[in-house]
Amino acid sequence: MSTTPKTLIAGNWKMYKTEAEAVELASGLAASLHGNLSADREVLLLPPFTALKAVAETILGRDKMLLGGQNFYPSSEGAFTGEIAPFMLADAGCTHALAGHSERRHVLKESDRFIAQKTAFGLQFGLHMILCIGETLDQRTHGSVENVLKGQLRLGLAEVNKDEVTPEHLSIAYEPVWAIGTGKVAQNEDIIAAHDFIRKTLVDFFPHCGSNLRILYGGSVKADNAGTILRLDNVNGVLVGGASLQVESFAAIATAA
Ligand code: PEP
């Protein structure tokens, strides 16, 4: 029987930071978190590709500090100009990767099918995949949150080999699109309802481990709301954008009681 892994505090640095700035942030975080992170938490940094190797050299080997890629192309290698393959992420020190982030769905127009290919390919390669899902404001206003979440889970996980799905290899991030980068955090009761629905859906899809897969919340998580969010039912971590770009705010989130 699987058990739920550590609470995950993930920082998505998006398209910010030069290599030198990334190293400064990573080393500041490592110093600030050293000895201060509770035993049941781990921290994942998702820098831009150009800073992966330098951040790896700064944090890997430190207790509970992990590195991930924000994206990759679902092929082992080939003529895909501008893309990066999972083995390149692994070579840079990554163990984790995102798929389905709302900016890739909505700005870069990635389809559910492509997200499904990425999720399955990353899992098969051996990366820990974090599949991001979440409704737009319009979908929420029209009462279709559960339909959207179930659809994104069903389609996003359509190509995975169910036997490969374990809490050590797959996490889900619930990120309401209207809460990302807007300063509008979802109400606690909305987070609880969405995570409860996601949990039931995961148990339905993966009876062998659905109750132990991590479900992260993302959307304007800050130092002053992280503690409350992390205590909600079925919240097993947070995915943080803006507030992960400074040592003080991200360290405060990672250590929020
Ligand atoms: C994100 O990038 O996934 C995110 C949640 O961003 P922010 O914390 O800035 O809303």
Residues whose N, C-alpha, C, O or C-beta is under 5 A from the ligand:
A	BS01	PEP	N12 A179 I180 G181 T182 G218 G219 S220 V221 L239 V240 G241 G242 A243
